[in-house]
Amino acid sequence: MESATGSSPSPELAAALHRLRSTLARLKAELELAQEDGAVAPLRRLLGDVDEALALLREAERAALGLVTVLIVDDDARLAELTARGLRRIGFDSDSTDAFRKPRPHEVVVFDLGLYSGLDEDGRAALRALRPIVVTGATDPGSRALATRLNASDYLVKPVELEDLAAAIRRRMAETSP
């Protein structure tokens, strides 16, 4: 398959777009069947299809546009969501949570150091492997040492300016770019 410019899309992009088309076709068929039958559409399944389609769109955007996805993990859920919204406004795909979760592929993790003590050893190992950007209100040497043990790619002290966080995310992404 060639694009209008004559170049072939990457295999990763082509696969994501194919799966997205398939998911949207399944969603459309479910809605058409419900309309034809005069039945209530199976909302749980349809919402699952929409979630899957959005995840596939994210994959396609990442492959085609270099979209960066960011997970904000902060014990203050409101602050995490405000930060995620700010990042979305400046072009990042961002999600927030107040508890560490398994990140999506290629997701950059911004982690509040205050949540470290609540992680089990598997969670700590997973976080170390991700090289998170650590944010904290603590400036003491012990917190900095903990961030180093976490293999943090950056250490930012709250309150963090959005531009500083965006710069840290770009530095983190540069580490994984070819």
N, C-alpha and C positions, 0 to 999 in steps of 0.2 A: 504494500500500500504506500503510495507516494502522496506527499502533501502538495498543495498548490504551488509551492516554491520548487518542487522537484526533488526535495530531499525526503528520505525515508524517516518516519518517526522511530524513536528508540523502541526496542522490543518491550521494555518496561512500560512505556507510555501506551503502546498498541495493546498490550495485555490489559492494562487498567481500563482503557476506553472500551474494550470488548466486554469486560466484566460489568462495567457501568451500564452499557447498552442492554445487556442481558437482564440486569437487575431492574432497570426502568421498564423494560418490556414486561417482565413478570408483574410488576406493580400495576402497570396499565391494564393487563389482562384481568387481574383480580378486581380492579375497579369496574371494568366493563362488564364482567360477569355479575357482580353485585347489582349494577344498574339494570342489566337485562332481566335478572331474576326478581328485581324489586326487593332485594335483601339488604341487610345491613352489612357493609363491608367489614371484613375481619381486621379490625383496627390494630390489634397487637402485631399481627403478621405484616400489615402495611407499614406500621411504624418501624418494624425491623428492617423492611426493605428500604425505607427512606434512610435509616441510619447506615445501612450497608452502602447505599448509593452515595451518600455524603463521604464515607470513608474512601470509596473508590475514586470519587472526584478529587479528594485530597491527594491520593496517590498520583493521579494524572497531572494535577497541578504541580506537585513536587517534581515529577519527571520532566514536564514541559517547561515550567517556569522557575524551577528552583525554589518553590515555596518552602519556607521554614516553618515547622510546627513546634510549638513551645508548650510545655506543661508547667504551670505555676503551682507549686505545692507549698501552702502556707497554713499555719494553724489558725489564722484569721481568714475565714472563708470570704468575707466581704472584701478585704484587702486583696486577696488572691483574684477575685472576679474583677475588681477595678483595674488591677494590673493587666489581666488578660484582655480586658476591653481596650485598654490603652494600646497594648501591642497590636490588637486587631486593627485599630485605627491607623497604625503606621505600617501596615502591610504584612504582619505575621499572622499565621493561623494559630490561635492560642486557646488553651483550655485551662480551667482552674479546679483545684480540689484542696480539701483540708486534710487529706491523708494520702500518703504515697501509694501509687498504683503502678502496675506494669505499664511503662510507656509504649506508645505506638512506635513502629519502626521509624528511625531517623528523627525522633522527637528530642528536642533539647529540653533538659529538666532544670528548672529554677527551683531550688530547695531551701526552705526556711530551716536553718540549723536547729531551731527550737524543737523540731519534730524528730530529731535524731534519736533521742532516748526511747521513743516509742516504737522504733523499728527492731524487728528480730534480726538475727545474724544473716538470714537469707536476704532480707530487705536491705541491710547495710552493704552486703556484697554486691547486690544488684545496683545500688546507688553508686558505689565506688566504680563499677564498670562503666557507668554512664558519664562520668566526669561532670557532675552537675555544676551549675553556677550556684554558689551558696550566697544566700542573703540572710542577714541577721542584724539584730540590734546590738549584739555583743561586740566589743572591740578588744576584749582581753586576749592575752597570748594563748590561753587554753582553747578558746574558740577558734582562733586561727590555726592552732595545731590540729584540732579536730577536723577542720576543713581540709587541711593537708592530708590527714589520714583518709579522708573521704575521696581523695584524688580530685578535689574540686578544680575546675578550670578557671574559676574566678571567685573572688570574695568581695561582696558588696555590703556596705553597712547601711541599714535603714535609717532614715527614709531614703529610698533609692529613686533617683531621677529616671524617668522613662528613657531618656536618651542614653544614659549610662548603661542601663539594662540592655537596650538594643545593641549598643556597642559590644557588650560582653557576649551577647548571643551571636553576633556576627564573628567575633573572635573564636567562639566555640565551633561555629560552623566551618570556619576556615581550617580548623584542625583536621576535619574529616573530608575536606575537598581534595580532589586529586591534584 
